């Protein structure tokens, strides 16, 4: 296909196309944005290994970490255009194409991971996935890469009330609902790509940030923001995305293999998070990081502030009308 030729030529010109990929019947280029040691990066490499092994060379996946193929928005948009085969990162990245996917980025809307999973298994979420595939050429292979709840990371103290972060400049990905959510809780969002976040925080471009719990260590943000509050702001997960045009190049047998490999790599990701969380926390505490819990009352206060912004979310097309009540009914 035309997009495939473009993709392979671009990589060959950059000197990154391996001989094993060239010999495969179908070569797929996947990218990510996380650093080498992050659990999602390790699991993404595992996904590539599983596909390469289980298809016995019929399909070869090359995975490029650390934003080598561009920012998250750039990569998922490249998939939609047919210029990149796959991408593994936050499940909310799809909101760059289907705005309503940003519902998973509404802060404090989900009360627990079970609540979040009920939404992900609902007809509401299925409709979004179908739209992403049918209208934007992006299929979701797996969503079971469950991450730890998102924490607040700050400089001088932990967060005990919404007033503690009122007016603070906070790093935000360039995702519409993420930006609107930060505004709803009273902060000033500053969009910084993930790969530039450490530098931005070091230079004072932003005063605070959030992170999925398992990425606090691998991102090294704690070196700049040593106070980590277990806000349970969101219950995030990573998704494995593949361009529908690339997926349709596979045989039926290999479609099943690639899909199962994405799910198995998700299980591997979860096991990595479970294994690494305690020792990583001990290491950070030894380096002076302070971890704090957030009270249920404080989370409720944040949730109340967000609820006040629901009408504006609906007006901006970020949240379909009536979805807020339907999601609350899934608790």
C-alpha positions as CSV (number, residue, x, y, z in Angstrom):
1,X,0.0,0.0,0.0
2,X,1.1,3.6,-0.6
3,X,1.3,4.5,3.1
4,X,3.4,1.4,3.8
5,X,6.0,2.3,1.2
6,X,6.2,5.8,2.7
7,X,6.7,4.5,6.2
8,X,9.4,2.0,5.3
9,X,11.3,4.4,3.0
10,X,11.3,7.0,5.8
11,X,12.7,4.5,8.3
12,X,15.2,3.1,5.9
13,X,16.5,6.7,5.2
14,X,16.9,7.1,8.9
15,X,18.9,3.9,9.1
16,X,16.6,2.2,11.5
17,X,15.1,-0.6,9.4
18,X,16.5,-4.0,10.5
19,X,17.2,-6.9,8.2
20,X,14.7,-9.1,10.1
21,X,11.9,-6.6,9.4
22,X,12.8,-6.5,5.7
23,X,12.5,-10.3,5.4
24,X,9.0,-10.4,7.0
25,X,5.9,-10.7,4.9
26,X,4.4,-7.8,6.9
27,X,6.5,-5.2,8.8
28,X,4.8,-3.0,11.4
29,X,6.3,0.1,12.9
30,X,5.0,0.9,16.5
31,X,6.0,3.8,18.6
32,X,5.7,5.0,22.2
33,X,6.7,8.1,24.2
34,X,7.9,6.6,27.5
35,X,11.6,6.2,28.5
36,X,13.4,2.8,28.2
37,X,13.0,1.7,31.8
38,X,9.2,2.4,32.1
39,X,6.9,-0.6,32.5
40,X,4.9,0.4,29.4
41,X,8.1,0.4,27.3
42,X,9.2,-3.0,28.6
43,X,5.7,-4.4,27.9
44,X,5.7,-2.8,24.5
45,X,8.9,-4.6,23.6
46,X,7.4,-7.8,24.9
47,X,4.4,-7.3,22.6
48,X,6.8,-7.0,19.6
49,X,8.6,-10.2,20.7
50,X,5.4,-12.1,21.0
51,X,4.2,-11.1,17.6
52,X,7.5,-11.9,16.0
53,X,7.7,-15.3,17.7
54,X,4.1,-16.4,17.3
55,X,3.8,-15.5,13.7
56,X,7.1,-17.3,12.9
57,X,8.3,-14.4,11.0
58,X,5.2,-13.7,8.9
59,X,4.7,-10.4,10.9
60,X,7.6,-8.4,12.3
61,X,7.0,-5.5,14.8
62,X,9.6,-2.9,15.4
63,X,9.0,-0.7,18.5
64,X,10.5,2.7,19.0
65,X,10.5,4.1,22.5
66,X,10.9,7.6,23.9
67,X,9.1,9.7,21.3
68,X,11.6,8.6,18.6
69,X,8.6,8.7,16.1
70,X,7.2,12.0,17.5
71,X,4.9,13.2,20.3
72,X,1.8,11.2,21.2
73,X,-0.6,13.4,19.2
74,X,1.7,13.3,16.2
75,X,2.0,9.5,16.3
76,X,-1.7,8.8,16.6
77,X,-2.5,11.3,13.8
78,X,0.2,9.6,11.7
79,X,-1.7,6.4,12.2
80,X,-4.9,8.0,11.1
81,X,-3.2,9.2,7.9
82,X,-1.7,5.8,7.3
83,X,1.9,6.9,7.8
84,X,2.5,4.8,11.0
85,X,1.3,1.3,11.8
86,X,0.9,1.3,15.6
87,X,1.2,3.2,18.8
88,X,1.2,2.1,22.5
89,X,0.4,4.7,25.2
90,X,-2.4,6.3,27.1
91,X,-6.0,5.2,26.3
92,X,-7.0,8.8,26.2
93,X,-4.7,9.7,23.3
94,X,-7.5,8.7,21.0
95,X,-9.3,12.0,22.0
96,X,-7.0,13.7,19.5
97,X,-9.2,12.1,16.9
98,X,-12.5,11.4,18.7
99,X,-12.9,14.2,21.3
100,X,-15.4,12.2,23.4
101,X,-12.6,9.7,24.3
102,X,-11.5,12.4,26.6
103,X,-14.2,11.3,29.1
104,X,-11.5,9.1,30.6
105,X,-9.5,12.2,31.4
106,X,-12.2,13.9,33.4
107,X,-10.6,14.3,36.8
108,X,-12.4,12.6,39.8
109,X,-15.3,11.3,37.6
110,X,-14.6,7.7,38.4
111,X,-14.8,6.5,42.0
112,X,-12.7,3.4,41.6
113,X,-11.1,1.2,39.0
114,X,-14.1,-1.0,38.9
115,X,-16.2,2.1,38.1
116,X,-13.8,2.9,35.3
117,X,-13.9,-0.6,33.9
118,X,-17.7,-0.6,33.9
119,X,-17.5,2.4,31.6
120,X,-14.8,0.8,29.4
121,X,-17.1,-2.2,28.9
122,X,-20.2,-0.2,28.3
123,X,-22.0,0.6,25.0
124,X,-20.8,4.2,25.4
125,X,-17.2,3.1,25.1
126,X,-17.9,0.6,22.3
127,X,-19.4,3.4,20.2
128,X,-16.3,5.5,20.6
129,X,-14.0,2.6,19.6
130,X,-16.2,1.9,16.5
131,X,-16.0,5.6,15.5
132,X,-12.2,5.6,15.9
133,X,-11.9,2.6,13.7
134,X,-14.5,3.4,11.0
135,X,-13.9,7.1,10.7
136,X,-10.2,7.6,11.6
137,X,-8.5,4.3,10.6
138,X,-7.4,3.5,14.2
139,X,-8.3,0.2,15.8
140,X,-7.8,-0.5,19.5
141,X,-6.2,-4.0,20.0
142,X,-6.1,-4.1,23.8
143,X,-7.1,-1.9,26.7
144,X,-6.1,-4.2,29.6
145,X,-2.8,-2.4,30.3
146,X,-4.1,-1.1,33.7
147,X,-2.0,1.6,35.3
148,X,-1.9,2.9,38.9
149,X,-4.2,5.8,39.7
150,X,-2.9,9.3,38.8
151,X,-1.1,11.2,41.6
152,X,-0.4,14.9,42.1
153,X,3.3,15.9,42.1
154,X,4.2,19.2,43.8
155,X,7.2,21.1,45.1
156,X,6.7,22.4,48.6
157,X,4.1,20.2,50.2
158,X,1.4,17.6,49.6
159,X,-2.1,18.5,48.4
160,X,-4.6,18.5,51.2
161,X,-7.4,20.7,49.8
162,X,-8.3,22.1,46.3
163,X,-7.1,25.5,47.5
164,X,-3.6,24.2,47.8
165,X,-3.3,24.1,44.0
166,X,-5.6,26.9,43.0
167,X,-3.9,29.1,40.4
168,X,-0.8,26.9,40.0
169,X,0.7,26.2,36.6
170,X,0.3,22.5,35.9
171,X,1.9,20.5,33.1
172,X,-0.8,19.1,30.8
173,X,-0.6,16.9,27.7
174,X,-2.2,18.6,24.6
175,X,-5.5,16.8,25.1
176,X,-8.7,18.9,25.2
177,X,-10.4,17.2,28.1
178,X,-7.2,17.1,30.2
179,X,-6.8,20.9,29.7
180,X,-10.5,21.5,30.5
181,X,-10.2,19.2,33.6
182,X,-7.3,21.1,35.0
183,X,-9.1,24.4,34.5
184,X,-12.2,22.9,36.3
185,X,-10.2,22.2,39.5
186,X,-8.8,25.8,39.5
187,X,-5.3,25.4,38.0
188,X,-3.7,26.9,34.9
189,X,-2.7,24.2,32.4
190,X,0.5,24.5,30.5
191,X,0.8,22.1,27.6
192,X,4.2,20.4,27.5
193,X,4.9,17.2,25.5
194,X,5.8,14.2,27.6
195,X,9.4,14.1,26.4
196,X,9.9,17.8,27.3
197,X,8.2,17.6,30.7
198,X,11.3,17.0,32.9
199,X,13.1,20.0,31.4
200,X,10.0,22.1,31.6
201,X,9.5,21.3,35.3
202,X,13.2,21.9,36.0
203,X,13.1,25.3,34.3
204,X,9.9,26.3,36.2
205,X,7.6,26.4,33.2
206,X,5.1,24.5,35.3
207,X,4.7,24.3,39.1
208,X,3.2,20.8,39.4
209,X,2.3,17.8,37.4
210,X,0.3,14.6,37.5
211,X,1.5,11.1,36.8
212,X,0.2,7.6,36.6
213,X,1.5,6.0,39.8
214,X,3.9,3.6,38.1
215,X,5.6,6.3,36.1
216,X,6.6,8.5,39.0
217,X,9.9,6.6,39.2
218,X,10.7,6.0,35.6
219,X,9.9,9.6,34.6
220,X,12.2,11.0,37.3
221,X,9.8,13.9,37.8
222,X,10.2,13.3,41.5
223,X,13.6,14.8,41.3
224,X,11.9,18.2,40.7
225,X,8.6,17.6,42.4
226,X,9.3,15.5,45.6
227,X,5.8,15.6,47.1
228,X,3.5,12.8,45.7
229,X,-0.1,12.9,46.7
230,X,-2.3,9.8,46.0
231,X,-5.1,11.8,44.5
232,X,-6.6,9.0,42.5
233,X,-7.4,11.7,40.1
234,X,-8.0,9.2,37.3
235,X,-7.8,5.5,36.7
236,X,-5.7,5.3,33.6
237,X,-4.8,2.5,31.2
238,X,-2.7,2.2,28.1
239,X,-4.1,1.1,24.8
240,X,-2.5,-0.8,21.9
241,X,-3.5,1.0,18.7
242,X,-3.0,-0.2,15.2
243,X,-3.9,1.5,11.9
244,X,-6.9,-0.3,10.5
245,X,-5.3,-0.3,7.0
246,X,-2.3,-2.1,8.5
247,X,-4.4,-4.6,10.4
248,X,-6.3,-5.5,7.3
249,X,-3.0,-6.5,5.6
250,X,-2.8,-9.5,8.0
251,X,-4.3,-12.9,7.5
252,X,-7.1,-13.9,9.8
253,X,-4.8,-16.1,11.7
254,X,-2.3,-13.4,12.2
255,X,-5.0,-10.9,13.2
256,X,-5.8,-13.2,16.1
257,X,-2.2,-13.7,17.0
258,X,-1.5,-9.9,17.1
259,X,-4.6,-9.2,19.1
260,X,-3.8,-11.9,21.6
261,X,-0.2,-10.7,21.9
262,X,-1.4,-7.2,22.7
263,X,-3.6,-8.6,25.5
264,X,-0.9,-10.9,26.8
265,X,1.6,-8.0,26.9
266,X,-1.0,-6.1,28.9
267,X,-1.0,-8.8,31.5
268,X,2.8,-8.6,31.5
269,X,2.6,-4.9,32.0
270,X,0.3,-5.3,35.0
271,X,2.7,-7.8,36.5
272,X,5.6,-5.4,36.0
273,X,3.8,-2.7,37.8
274,X,2.9,-4.9,40.7
275,X,6.5,-6.1,41.0
276,X,8.2,-2.7,40.8
277,X,5.9,-0.4,42.8
278,X,7.1,-1.2,46.3
279,X,10.9,-1.3,45.6
280,X,10.7,1.9,43.5
281,X,8.8,3.7,46.2
282,X,11.5,2.6,48.8
283,X,14.2,4.0,46.5
284,X,12.4,7.3,46.1
285,X,11.7,7.7,49.8
286,X,15.4,7.1,50.4
287,X,16.1,10.0,48.0
288,X,13.8,12.3,50.0
289,X,10.4,11.9,48.3
290,X,7.4,12.3,50.5
291,X,4.3,10.3,49.7
292,X,0.9,11.4,51.1
293,X,-2.7,10.0,51.0
294,X,-5.6,12.2,50.0
295,X,-8.7,12.0,52.2
296,X,-12.0,10.9,50.8
297,X,-13.4,14.3,51.7
298,X,-10.8,16.1,49.7
299,X,-11.5,13.9,46.6
300,X,-15.2,14.7,47.0
301,X,-14.4,18.4,47.1
302,X,-12.4,18.1,43.9
303,X,-15.2,16.1,42.3
304,X,-17.7,18.8,43.2
305,X,-15.7,21.4,41.5
306,X,-15.5,19.3,38.4
307,X,-19.2,18.6,38.4
308,X,-19.8,22.4,38.2
309,X,-18.0,22.4,34.8
310,X,-20.1,19.6,33.2
311,X,-22.3,22.1,31.3
312,X,-19.2,23.7,29.7
313,X,-17.8,20.3,28.9
314,X,-21.0,19.5,27.0
315,X,-21.0,22.9,25.3
316,X,-17.5,22.4,24.0
317,X,-18.3,18.9,22.7
318,X,-16.0,17.2,25.1
319,X,-18.7,15.3,26.9
320,X,-21.9,14.1,25.1
321,X,-25.0,15.4,26.8
322,X,-26.3,13.0,29.4
323,X,-23.1,11.0,29.7
324,X,-22.2,12.4,33.1
325,X,-25.4,11.0,34.7
326,X,-25.0,7.7,32.9
327,X,-21.4,7.4,34.1
328,X,-22.4,8.2,37.7
329,X,-25.1,5.5,37.5
330,X,-22.4,2.9,36.7
331,X,-20.8,3.2,40.2
